[in-house]
């Protein structure tokens, strides 16, 4: 794992919907805007040619890929993509792309060339392990060194174009033999390549294994070369709490989150954030501006890089469609935008490289408390109010003392293990 990623800002771009034109050329005009946010890494959702057969919507999902080597012509040409890479590098940011190696479109060129590389049902029909993924068919990595070699060459191709990292879609469903080969053949010679896994959530893991199929656990993904994993290890419980206000769900989230580091290798990291192309916007979970600010600040507090889905910084209020044109609204809510910038600046502070551990309070209540521990034994508290009004929080997890809140530069006191909380707190002890 790369310690230098701890204080980085990753910005996810859905190029089709980022601009009216939906092209790399149009996106290039916004590179300075993203740079000025404080972003270190721009990550693109899949950029490859999309299949036609069983396509969802009029434009299709970018996760239903026909040819790994071809750029989606709606976005531009390979030369356009290379120019975008170069412009991002010129702005001193890195480029990551989404790679979808678990499945392809039904009309994938690989289906014609190598039908033996695909997963088949008991009747011998090429299919997907997930019945509702009707626009894709799954690759089968079991005892398939030829497929592994093919994918290795695809990765090398994009590295040679200048790509700095990869986000592996549904990483837990891809063959372990591929990851071992990547570690041996690519990461051994290109150790700076960033590896991000969309680790599947525990419920999905259980479903896949109940079908007598393989699903890779998070610890194994870390041990086979991934630097970062998605934060899905406990996400379902937080989502269910936000949708139902069932306090039991929030408590379950706290308990699972408290074991995050125990279940994974030392120094392992996850990206921090609520929003991405698969999840609701923060504003879709609650209309309370107070709760929105607390959720935003909470989502980025624990150790690990900050993950921004395009539009979070402008308080975009709806989930963008994967299957049709759905233009992103980048008109700025100035107060929210400045708050996001403040959090970005705090996350980018070099002292965050010294965080070695994040603890989670499991006290029952409509709040979340995290404790970041530094390698010099210093610590800080993140305290987040999930009510729509202020509250007094009491927990033995809290340590009495006088603290500075990095979010508003005001002084707060924890006394008798309690504190009155309204707005989110990033507390550093001063006395």
C-alpha positions in Angstrom: 0.0 0.0 0.0 1.2 3.5 -0.9 1.3 5.8 2.2 1.4 8.9 0.0 -2.2 8.2 -1.0 -3.5 9.0 2.5 -4.0 12.7 1.8 -4.8 12.6 -1.9 -8.0 13.8 -3.5 -9.5 11.5 -6.2 -12.1 13.1 -8.6 -14.4 10.7 -10.5 -15.5 12.0 -13.9 -18.4 10.5 -15.9 -17.2 12.1 -19.2 -20.5 11.5 -21.1 -22.4 13.7 -18.6 -19.7 16.1 -17.5 -20.2 18.5 -20.4 -23.0 19.2 -23.0 -20.7 17.7 -25.7 -19.7 14.7 -23.6 -16.3 14.5 -25.2 -12.7 14.5 -24.0 -12.1 17.8 -25.9 -14.9 19.5 -24.0 -13.7 18.0 -20.7 -10.2 19.5 -21.2 -11.6 23.0 -20.7 -12.5 22.0 -17.1 -9.1 20.6 -16.1 -8.0 23.8 -14.5 -11.3 23.9 -12.6 -10.6 20.4 -11.2 -7.0 21.3 -10.4 -8.1 24.4 -8.5 -10.3 22.3 -6.3 -7.2 20.6 -5.0 -7.6 17.4 -6.9 -4.6 15.1 -7.3 -6.0 12.2 -9.4 -8.7 12.3 -12.1 -10.5 9.0 -12.5 -12.7 8.3 -15.6 -15.6 5.9 -15.6 -15.1 3.4 -18.5 -14.0 5.1 -21.8 -14.3 2.1 -24.1 -16.6 1.2 -26.9 -20.1 0.2 -25.6 -22.0 -2.8 -27.0 -25.3 -2.7 -28.9 -26.9 -6.0 -28.1 -29.2 -5.9 -25.0 -28.1 -2.3 -24.5 -29.8 -0.5 -21.6 -31.1 3.0 -22.6 -30.3 4.8 -25.8 -26.6 5.2 -25.1 -25.9 2.1 -23.0 -23.9 1.5 -19.8 -20.1 2.3 -20.1 -19.7 -0.9 -18.0 -20.9 -3.0 -21.0 -17.8 -3.0 -23.1 -17.4 -4.3 -26.6 -13.7 -3.8 -27.2 -11.1 -3.0 -24.5 -8.8 -1.5 -27.0 -11.2 0.9 -28.6 -12.3 4.3 -27.3 -16.0 5.0 -27.2 -16.4 7.2 -30.3 -18.9 9.4 -28.5 -16.1 10.6 -26.3 -13.6 11.1 -29.1 -10.6 9.3 -30.6 -7.6 7.6 -29.0 -5.6 10.7 -30.0 -8.1 12.8 -28.0 -7.7 10.6 -25.0 -3.9 10.8 -25.2 -4.2 14.6 -25.4 -6.4 14.6 -22.3 -3.9 12.5 -20.4 -1.1 14.9 -21.4 -3.1 17.9 -20.3 -3.9 16.4 -17.0 -0.2 15.5 -16.5 0.7 19.0 -17.4 -1.5 20.2 -14.6 0.4 17.9 -12.3 -2.4 15.5 -11.7 -2.6 11.8 -12.4 -5.0 9.8 -14.5 -6.9 6.7 -13.6 -9.4 4.8 -15.7 -12.2 2.3 -14.9 -11.5 -1.2 -16.2 -14.3 -3.7 -16.5 -12.6 -7.2 -16.6 -15.4 -9.2 -14.9 -17.8 -8.9 -17.9 -18.2 -7.6 -21.4 -21.1 -6.7 -23.7 -23.0 -9.4 -25.4 -21.4 -8.4 -28.7 -17.9 -8.3 -27.4 -15.2 -9.1 -29.9 -14.0 -11.6 -27.4 -17.2 -13.6 -27.6 -16.6 -14.2 -31.3 -12.8 -14.8 -30.9 -12.8 -16.8 -27.7 -16.3 -18.1 -26.6 -14.4 -20.5 -24.3 -13.3 -17.6 -22.2 -16.9 -16.9 -20.9 -18.9 -18.1 -18.0 -21.6 -20.6 -18.9 -24.7 -21.8 -17.1 -25.5 -25.5 -16.5 -26.9 -25.8 -20.0 -23.7 -24.4 -21.6 -25.2 -20.9 -22.4 -22.9 -17.9 -22.0 -24.4 -15.7 -19.3 -23.8 -13.5 -16.3 -23.7 -14.6 -12.6 -26.2 -11.8 -11.8 -29.5 -12.2 -13.6 -30.4 -8.4 -13.5 -27.2 -7.6 -15.3 -28.9 -8.3 -18.6 -26.6 -6.1 -20.8 -23.4 -8.1 -20.0 -21.9 -11.5 -20.0 -19.2 -12.7 -17.6 -15.7 -13.7 -18.3 -14.4 -16.9 -16.6 -10.9 -16.8 -15.3 -10.9 -20.4 -13.9 -7.9 -22.3 -15.4 -7.7 -19.7 -18.1 -4.2 -18.4 -18.5 -4.9 -17.2 -22.1 -7.5 -14.8 -20.8 -5.2 -13.6 -18.0 -2.5 -12.9 -20.6 -4.9 -11.0 -22.8 -6.0 -8.7 -19.9 -2.4 -8.2 -18.8 -1.6 -6.9 -22.3 -4.7 -4.5 -22.1 -3.4 -3.1 -18.9 0.1 -2.6 -20.3 -1.4 -0.9 -23.4 -3.0 1.8 -21.2 0.1 2.2 -19.0 2.1 2.9 -22.2 -0.5 5.6 -23.1 0.3 7.3 -19.8 -2.5 6.0 -17.5 -1.3 6.1 -13.9 -3.8 3.8 -12.2 -6.8 1.6 -12.6 -10.2 1.1 -10.8 -11.3 -2.5 -11.1 -15.0 -2.9 -11.4 -16.6 -5.6 -9.1 -13.1 -6.6 -8.3 -14.2 -9.4 -5.9 -15.6 -11.4 -8.8 -12.5 -11.4 -11.0 -10.1 -14.3 -11.0 -7.4 -14.3 -8.4 -5.0 -15.6 -11.0 -5.3 -12.3 -12.8 -4.3 -10.3 -9.7 -1.4 -12.5 -9.0 -0.1 -12.0 -12.6 -0.6 -8.3 -12.3 1.5 -8.2 -9.2 4.2 -10.4 -10.7 4.4 -8.9 -14.2 3.2 -5.3 -13.9 3.5 -4.0 -10.3 7.0 -5.5 -10.0 8.3 -3.2 -12.7 5.8 -0.3 -12.4 5.3 0.0 -8.6 3.8 3.5 -8.8 0.7 2.3 -10.7 -2.4 2.9 -8.4 -4.6 0.0 -7.9 -8.2 0.6 -6.7 -10.7 -2.2 -6.2 -14.4 -1.9 -6.1 -14.6 -4.5 -3.3 -18.1 -6.0 -3.3 -20.3 -5.6 -0.2 -20.7 -8.5 2.2 -24.3 -9.3 1.2 -23.2 -9.6 -2.4 -20.3 -11.8 -1.4 -22.7 -14.1 0.5 -25.0 -14.3 -2.5 -22.2 -15.2 -4.9 -20.8 -17.9 -2.6 -24.3 -19.3 -2.0 -24.3 -20.0 -5.8 -21.1 -22.1 -5.3 -19.1 -19.4 -7.1 -15.9 -17.5 -6.1 -15.9 -14.1 -4.4 -12.6 -12.6 -3.2 -12.5 -11.2 0.3 -11.1 -7.7 1.0 -8.0 -8.9 2.8 -7.0 -11.0 -0.2 -7.5 -8.1 -2.5 -5.1 -6.0 -0.4 -2.6 -8.8 -0.3 -2.6 -9.3 -4.1 -1.5 -5.7 -4.9 -4.5 -3.3 -4.4 -3.6 0.0 -2.7 -7.2 1.0 -2.1 -10.6 -0.6 -1.7 -14.1 0.8 -1.7 -15.7 1.5 1.6 -18.5 -1.1 1.1 -17.5 -3.2 4.0 -20.2 -1.6 6.2 -21.9 0.7 3.8 -25.2 -1.1 3.5 -26.0 -0.4 7.1 -25.3 3.3 6.9 -27.4 3.5 3.7 -30.3 1.7 5.3 -30.1 4.0 8.4 -30.2 7.1 6.1 -33.2 5.7 4.2 -35.2 4.4 7.2 -33.7 6.3 10.3 -33.6 2.9 12.0 -31.1 3.5 14.8 -30.2 -0.3 14.9 -28.8 0.0 11.4 -26.6 2.9 12.5 -25.3 0.9 15.4 -24.6 -2.0 13.2 -22.6 0.3 10.9 -20.6 1.5 13.9 -19.8 -2.0 15.1 -18.7 -3.2 11.6 -16.7 -0.1 11.0 -14.9 -0.5 14.3 -13.4 -3.8 13.0 -12.4 -2.4 9.6 -8.7 -2.4 10.4 -8.7 -5.7 12.4 -10.0 -7.6 9.3 -7.4 -6.2 6.9 -3.6 -6.0 6.6 -1.7 -3.4 8.5 -1.6 0.0 6.6 -4.5 -1.0 4.3 -6.6 1.9 3.1 -10.0 2.6 1.7 -11.3 5.6 -0.3 -13.5 7.8 1.8 -16.8 9.2 0.5 -20.5 8.5 0.1 -21.2 9.5 -3.5 -20.2 7.6 -6.6 -21.9 6.6 -9.9 -23.7 3.7 -8.2 -24.9 5.5 -5.0 -27.3 8.3 -4.2 -26.2 11.8 -3.7 -26.0 13.1 -0.1 -28.8 15.5 -0.9 -31.0 12.6 -1.9 -30.7 11.0 1.6 -31.9 14.1 3.5 -33.3 17.6 3.0 -31.7 18.8 6.2 -28.8 21.1 5.3 -27.3 20.5 8.8 -27.4 16.7 8.3 -26.0 17.1 4.8 -22.9 19.0 6.1 -22.4 16.5 8.8 -22.6 13.5 6.4 -20.2 15.2 4.0 -17.6 15.9 6.6 -18.0 12.5 8.2 -17.6 10.7 4.9 -14.1 12.1 4.4 -12.7 12.0 8.0 -11.1 8.6 8.4 -7.7 7.7 7.2 -7.6 7.3 3.4 -7.9 9.4 0.3 -10.9 11.6 -0.3 -13.2 10.5 -3.2 -15.3 13.1 -5.0 -17.9 12.1 -7.6 -18.3 14.9 -10.1 -20.8 17.3 -8.9 -20.5 16.7 -5.2 -18.6 19.9 -4.9 -21.5 21.9 -6.4 -24.1 20.0 -4.4 -25.6 18.2 -7.4 -28.9 16.8 -6.2 -29.6 13.7 -8.3 -28.0 10.5 -9.4 -26.8 10.6 -13.0 -28.2 8.0 -15.3 -25.7 5.4 -16.6 -27.7 4.7 -19.7 -28.6 8.0 -21.4 -27.5 11.6 -21.6 -28.0 13.2 -18.2 -26.0 16.5 -18.1 -24.3 17.3 -14.8 -25.3 20.6 -13.2 -22.1 22.4 -12.1 -23.7 25.6 -11.1 -22.2 26.4 -7.7 -23.9 26.6 -4.3 -21.2 28.9 -3.0 -21.5 28.1 0.7 -21.4 24.3 0.1 -18.6 24.7 -2.5 -16.4 26.6 0.0 -17.2 24.0 2.7 -16.0 21.2 0.4 -12.9 23.2 -0.4 -12.2 23.6 3.3 -12.4 19.8 3.8 -10.2 19.2 0.8 -7.5 21.6 2.2 -7.7 19.8 5.6 -7.4 16.3 4.0 -4.4 17.5 1.9 -2.5 18.6 4.9 0.8 16.7 5.2 0.1 15.7 8.7 -2.6 13.3 7.4 0.3 11.2 6.1 1.1 10.4 9.7 -2.3 8.9 10.6 -1.7 5.3 11.3 -5.2 4.2 12.5 -8.8 5.3 12.8 -11.0 4.1 15.6 -14.8 4.1 15.6 -17.0 4.7 18.7 -19.9 2.2 19.0 -22.0 4.1 21.5 -25.7 4.0 20.6 -27.0 7.3 19.4 -27.7 9.5 16.3 -24.1 10.5 15.9 -20.8 9.2 14.6 -17.4 9.7 16.4 -14.1 8.7 14.8 -10.7 9.0 16.3 -7.6 9.4 14.1 -4.4 8.3 15.7 -1.0 9.7 14.5 2.4 8.1 14.6 3.6 10.6 17.3 0.7 9.4 19.6 -1.3 12.6 18.9 -5.0 12.1 18.0 -8.0 13.9 16.7 -11.7 13.4 16.9 -14.3 13.6 14.1 -17.7 14.2 15.7 -20.8 14.2 13.5 -24.3 15.1 14.4 -26.9 13.0 12.5 -29.9 14.7 14.0 -31.6 17.7 12.3 -30.9 19.9 15.4 -28.1 20.2 17.9 -27.6 17.6 20.6 -25.4 16.8 23.6 -23.3 13.8 22.9 -21.9 11.7 25.8 -19.5 8.8 25.3 -16.7 7.3 27.2 -14.9 7.2 23.8 -14.4 11.0 24.1 -11.4 12.4 26.1 -11.8 15.5 28.1 -9.8 18.5 27.0 -9.8 21.7 25.0 -9.8 21.3 21.2 -9.6 23.4 18.1 -12.2 22.6 15.3 -10.3 22.7 12.0 -13.6 23.3 10.1 -14.3 26.7 11.8 -11.2 27.4 13.7 -13.2 27.8 17.0 -12.4 26.3 20.4 -14.5 23.5 21.9 -14.3 21.7 25.2 -15.0 18.0 25.9 -15.9 17.8 29.6 -17.1 14.7 31.6 -16.9 12.8 28.3 -19.6 15.0 26.6 -19.9 17.8 24.2 -22.7 19.8 22.6 -22.6 19.3 18.8 -24.5 21.0 15.9 -22.2 21.4 12.9 -19.5 18.8 12.2 -16.3 18.9 14.2 -12.7 18.0 13.2 -11.1 18.4 16.6 -7.4 18.6 17.4 -6.4 18.8 21.1 -4.7 22.0 22.2 -4.9 21.6 26.0 
